[in-house]
């Protein structure tokens, strides 16, 4: 497997929230990486991106942020955040994952096109049927390695269950009644 990294004008990622019980949709991640590579190398996509006069476009597909979408423009890059629908991934076959990634990435790229005034999108490439070269060991890693705050929450819950009043107080301050993060404190 060739793992050499070649910098591109396009950078993508997908984010889950383990505290919501979400797990890594490995075929989705692999299809996203394949599309990133194909789009990043395609001359028609490079031509589409050229009028942005920025080094890169960062596209974040997340499965938990209810805000929907956002767009940031800096001197060096554009960044798009797009909320993808996690529920539709449950039990989906690999071909469906490819369609979902294509749809989600296409929607995010359309935000960049509209906000960045970049013109119509070129055709999105097809997701390859063999995604094995895009599989990464971290996708199957221990969730505590990937979610250090989850590890801290579990540690505090164990201490509180053992009678530690300070741990119980901390948990009460940061978690709502359902055990989910309360979010930032009101100003």
C-alpha positions in Angstrom: 0.0 0.0 0.0 1.4 3.4 -1.0 0.9 5.8 1.8 3.0 8.7 0.5 1.2 12.0 1.1 1.0 14.6 -1.7 -0.2 18.0 -0.6 -3.4 19.1 -2.4 -5.5 22.2 -2.6 -8.4 20.1 -1.1 -8.5 18.7 2.4 -11.4 16.8 3.8 -12.4 15.2 7.1 -15.5 13.7 8.7 -16.2 13.9 12.5 -18.4 11.9 14.8 -19.4 12.3 18.4 -18.7 9.2 20.4 -20.6 10.6 23.4 -23.7 10.3 21.2 -23.0 6.6 20.5 -21.7 7.3 17.0 -19.1 4.9 15.6 -16.7 5.4 12.7 -18.4 4.6 9.4 -15.2 3.2 7.9 -16.6 2.8 4.3 -17.7 6.5 4.4 -14.2 7.7 5.5 -12.5 5.6 2.9 -14.9 6.9 0.1 -14.3 10.4 1.3 -10.5 10.0 1.1 -10.8 8.5 -2.4 -12.9 11.4 -3.6 -10.5 13.9 -2.0 -7.6 12.4 -3.9 -9.5 12.2 -7.2 -10.9 15.7 -7.0 -7.6 17.1 -5.8 -5.7 15.7 -8.8 -8.4 16.5 -11.5 -7.5 19.3 -13.9 -11.1 20.5 -14.2 -11.4 20.8 -10.4 -8.0 22.6 -10.2 -9.3 25.1 -12.8 -12.5 25.5 -10.8 -10.5 26.3 -7.6 -8.0 28.6 -9.2 -10.2 31.8 -9.0 -10.3 31.4 -5.2 -6.7 32.6 -5.0 -6.2 30.5 -1.9 -3.8 27.7 -1.0 -6.5 25.2 0.0 -10.1 24.4 0.7 -10.8 22.6 3.9 -14.1 20.6 4.0 -15.4 19.2 7.2 -18.3 16.8 7.2 -19.6 16.3 10.7 -22.3 14.1 12.0 -23.2 15.9 15.2 -23.3 19.7 14.9 -26.9 20.8 14.5 -25.8 24.2 13.1 -26.0 22.9 9.5 -23.3 24.6 7.6 -20.7 27.3 7.8 -18.2 29.0 5.6 -14.9 30.8 6.6 -12.7 32.8 4.3 -9.1 33.6 5.3 -6.1 34.9 3.3 -4.8 31.3 2.9 -7.9 29.1 2.7 -11.6 28.6 2.6 -13.2 26.3 5.2 -16.6 24.7 4.9 -18.4 22.8 7.6 -21.4 20.7 6.5 -23.7 18.6 8.7 -24.1 15.1 7.3 -26.9 12.8 8.3 -25.4 10.0 10.5 -28.7 8.1 10.9 -28.8 7.1 7.2 -25.4 5.3 7.6 -26.7 2.5 9.9 -26.6 -0.7 8.0 -25.8 0.9 4.7 -23.9 -1.1 2.1 -20.6 0.2 0.7 -22.2 1.4 -2.6 -24.7 3.5 -0.6 -21.8 4.9 1.5 -20.3 6.1 -1.8 -23.5 7.8 -2.8 -23.8 9.5 0.7 -20.2 10.8 0.5 -20.7 12.1 -3.0 -23.9 13.8 -1.9 -22.4 15.3 1.3 -19.1 16.4 -0.3 -21.0 17.8 -3.3 -23.2 19.9 -1.0 -20.2 21.2 0.9 -18.4 22.0 -2.3 -21.5 23.9 -3.5 -21.4 26.0 -0.4 -17.7 26.9 -1.3 -18.8 27.6 -4.9 -21.6 29.9 -3.8 -19.8 31.8 -1.0 -16.5 31.9 -2.8 -18.1 32.9 -6.2 -16.2 30.1 -7.9 -18.7 29.1 -10.6 -20.4 25.8 -11.3 -19.0 22.6 -9.9 -17.3 20.2 -12.3 -18.8 16.7 -12.3 -17.9 14.7 -9.2 -15.9 11.6 -9.9 -17.3 8.1 -9.1 -16.2 6.5 -5.9 -13.9 3.5 -6.7 -15.3 0.1 -5.9 -12.0 -1.0 -4.2 -11.4 1.3 -1.2 -8.9 -1.0 0.6 -5.9 1.4 0.0 -7.7 4.1 2.0 -8.3 2.0 5.1 -6.4 3.4 8.1 -5.6 1.6 11.4 -6.9 4.5 13.5 -10.4 3.9 12.2 -10.6 0.7 14.3 -8.7 2.1 17.3 -9.7 2.0 20.9 -12.4 4.8 21.3 -10.6 6.2 24.4 -7.6 6.9 22.2 -9.8 8.8 19.9 -12.0 10.4 22.6 -9.9 11.6 25.5 -12.8 13.6 26.9 -14.9 10.4 26.9 -12.1 8.7 28.9 -12.2 11.6 31.4 -16.0 11.5 31.6 -15.8 7.7 32.3 -13.1 8.2 34.9 -15.2 10.9 36.7 -18.4 8.7 36.5 -16.5 5.8 38.1 -15.1 8.1 40.9 -18.6 9.6 41.5 -20.1 6.2 41.7 -17.6 5.3 44.4 -18.7 8.3 46.5 -16.3 11.0 45.3 -18.3 14.2 45.8 -15.9 16.4 43.9 -16.2 14.1 40.8 -20.0 14.1 41.1 -20.0 17.9 41.3 -17.8 18.2 38.2 -20.0 15.8 36.3 -23.1 17.8 37.3 -21.5 21.0 36.0 -20.6 19.6 32.6 -23.3 17.1 31.8 -27.0 17.6 31.3 -29.7 15.2 32.7 -29.3 12.8 29.8 -25.5 12.5 30.4 -24.6 14.6 27.3 -22.3 17.6 27.4 -24.1 20.8 28.3 -21.9 22.8 25.9 -20.3 26.1 26.7 -21.4 28.1 29.7 -23.8 31.0 28.9 -22.1 34.4 28.8 
